[in-house]
Amino acid sequence: MVIPVGSRLEDAWPSLPLEAWSETCSTLHMWMQIVGKVRIAQCPWVNHSWHVTLLVTTRGLTTSTIPYGNRTFQIDFDFIAHQLTIQSSDGNIGSFSLQPQSVAAFYRRLKEEMGKLGLHVDFHTRPNEVPDPIPFDRDESHAAYDGQYANRFWRILVQADRVFKEFRARFIGKCSPVHLFWGSNDLAVTRFSGRRAPEHPGGVPNLPDRVTREAYSHEVSSCGFWPGGGPIPYPAFYSYAYPEPVGFSKVTIKPDAAFYSTELREFILAYDVVRQSGSPDDTLLDFLQTTYEAAATLAKWDRASLERQYDPKSAV
């Protein structure tokens, strides 16, 4: 089934009420974890776990290139044709439909298709960063897939990815790619001050503390998008600092609808505020910029050396 995507704002920034697709969201989250764990099993460790993430594409999400001996392969979610595709550098391709099926069935099908391509990858089957995890090969409880809402989720990721990249370009210090962390199921981009941070306390559910501590080894200002859950039962953009500087929660940011969550220790901006605004790009950029400026100023980052002072395009 092909779902056309128009140029109107309501098409580019579709509604995504969590309650309408919560079961699909939970199932898709586990499918993405399975695919992500294939990548983590094969790739060299990169600082802050940047090697584990998925990237937004013009049709869905990709692992990007994964090494396998003297070959490479990649796995792609296509949320337009609703296919999962495995492509290897020797020209072989495997695929199967994204449709209602259990996490266990998805796991078996992926392993089968990879096996046909001579790609035999073993990885931990226990999900990360979720309470009460069910091993993938035994998970028959998550089995929903609504293609319409999966497509909407991806379309929002396309817009967030585009705006996040514009925001990222303003910074010339160390900065992460714009990428999706399948553990927490959020699209994120993170800026670094260059200074070491105090050791993180850890405590993320079903994630080794050593991974969390390495991820937060240096001071960060991080922002992102996630479909919602827990204390924020709706899709939202977020922004936080680690370590959080004194006074961060009290600063005035844009737009006025954004607020600081004392439970999450993050600034939150509901996705609906962005999509319903006259200029979603500007509204989101205001949120990203003002929360970053609050973090960097209060923490006394060397902003003059970390931020771009001119637009290189003007010289081209």
Residue, then its C-alpha position, 0 to 999 in steps of 0.5 A: m500500500v502506497i500512501p501519498v505524502g502531499s506538500r501541505l503542512e497537515d500532510a508534512w506534519p501529521s497528527l499522531p495521537l499516542e492512544a491511536w497507535s500505542e500498540t503499533c508503536s510498542t511493536l515497532h519499537m521492538w522491531m527496531q530494537i531487533v534491527g538495531k542489535v544486528r548493527i551493534a553486534q557487527c560494528p566497532w564501538v563508537n563514542h556515545s553509542w553512535h554506532v548503534t543508531l538508525l538513520v532517517t531516509t526518504r522512505g523510512l529508517t536504515t541501519s546504514t552500512i554494516p560490515y560483515g567480513n569483506r562484505t557489507f549489508q544494510i537493513d531498511f524499514d520502508f514505511i511507504a511500501h511497508q517492507l523490511t529489506i536487507q541488501s548486501s554488497d554482493g548484490n543480493i537482496g532479501s525482504f518481507s512485508l511489514q504487517p501485523q505479526s508478533v515480535a517473535a515472528f519478526y525476529r524469526r523472519l529477519k534471521e531467515e532472510m539474513g541467513k539466505l544471504g549468508l549473513h549469520v549474526d548473533f545478538h542479545t535477544r533481551p530488549n533494552e531501556v524498557p521495563d519488564p522486557i520480553p526476549f524477542d524470540r518469545d514475545e508474542s504479546h506485541a503484534a500490532y502494525d497499523g501502516q497508516y500510523a507507522n507512515r505518519f511516525w516516519r513523516i514526522l521523523v522526516q520533518a524533525d530530521r530536517v529541522f534538527k540538521e539545520f539546528r546542528a549546522r549552527f554548531i562547530g564544536k563536537c556534535s552528534p549526527v541526527h539519529l534515532f536511538w532505538g533503545s529509547n525510541d527517540l530521534a536526537v542530536t547532541r552538542f558537546s562543550g568539550r569538557r568532562a562531565p561528572e560520572h552519570p549515576g546510571g539506572v536506566p532500565n535494562l541498560p548497563d550503567r557503563v554504557t550510560r556513563e560512557a554516553y554522558s562522559h562529557e557535558v552535553s546539551s541534547c534535544g530530540f523527538w519521541p512519540g510519547g509515553g509515561p509522564i508525557p502521553y503524547p508526541a513531544f520534542y525535548s531538550y535537556a542538559y547534563p549536568e544540568p546547570v543551576g537555574f536551568s529549569k527557571v529560564t524563559i524559553k520559546p515558545d510560551a507553550a514549552f515547559y520544564s518537566t521536573e519528573l524528566r528534568e527536561f524542557i518539553l514542547a508538545y508536537d501538536v504545538v509545533r504542527q499547529s503553528g503558523s511556521p512549524d520550522d520556526t517554532l521548533l527552531d526557537f525551542l531548540q535554540t533557546t533551550y541550548e542557549a540557556a544550557a550553554t550560557l548557565a554552564k559557561w560554555d565557550r560559545a564564541s569558539l563553538e558556534r558558527q559566526y557566519d553562513p558559509k553558503s554566502a561565500v559559495 
